[in-house]
């Protein structure tokens, strides 16, 4: 992954969540769990775009 950003709760379950930008420029959302984020549980929210490939930070 290119960038990972932890955020306050996004999906309403009171657990902080993660956003990730992959090397191909796609943006994925990972819902936080009570103990951990489950590998492979991410959901693509924006398809790959050159815009995200060129960012040096998110947040």
matplotlib code that plots the C-alpha trace (Angstrom):
import matplotlib.pyplot as plt

x = [0.0, 1.1, -0.6, -2.7, -4.8, -6.5, -9.7, -12.4, -15.5, -16.9, -19.5, -21.3, -20.0, -18.0, -14.7, -12.0, -11.5, -8.8, -8.5, -5.7, -4.4, -2.9, 0.0, -2.4, -4.1, -7.3, -8.8, -10.0, -11.9, -11.3, -13.8, -12.1, -12.8, -12.9, -9.5, -8.1, -8.8, -9.4, -7.0, -8.7, -11.8, -11.2, -13.7, -12.7, -14.5, -12.7, -11.2, -7.5, -6.7, -3.4, -4.4, -3.9, -0.7, 1.0, 0.0, 2.7, 0.3, -3.4, -5.3]
y = [0.0, 3.5, 5.4, 4.4, 6.9, 6.0, 8.0, 8.3, 6.1, 6.4, 3.6, 4.2, 1.3, 3.5, 1.8, 3.8, 2.9, 3.0, 4.4, 3.1, 4.2, 1.3, 1.6, 1.4, 4.6, 2.9, 4.0, 1.3, 1.5, -0.9, -1.0, -1.3, -4.2, -4.6, -6.4, -5.8, -5.0, -8.3, -8.8, -8.7, -7.0, -3.7, -2.4, -0.3, 3.1, 4.8, 3.1, 3.5, 7.0, 8.7, 11.5, 9.4, 7.8, 11.2, 12.3, 12.4, 12.3, 12.0, 13.4]
z = [0.0, -0.8, 2.1, 5.1, 7.1, 10.4, 11.0, 13.6, 13.1, 9.6, 9.4, 12.8, 14.8, 17.2, 16.2, 14.3, 10.6, 8.0, 4.5, 2.2, -1.2, -3.1, -5.5, -8.4, -7.2, -5.9, -2.6, -0.2, 3.1, 5.9, 8.8, 12.1, 14.3, 18.1, 18.1, 14.6, 10.9, 9.1, 6.2, 2.9, 4.3, 2.5, 0.0, -3.0, -2.8, -5.7, -8.7, -9.7, -10.7, -11.5, -9.1, -6.0, -7.3, -7.1, -3.6, -1.0, 2.0, 2.8, 5.7]

ax = plt.figure().add_subplot(projection="3d")
ax.plot(x, y, z, "-o")
ax.set_aspect("equal")
plt.show()
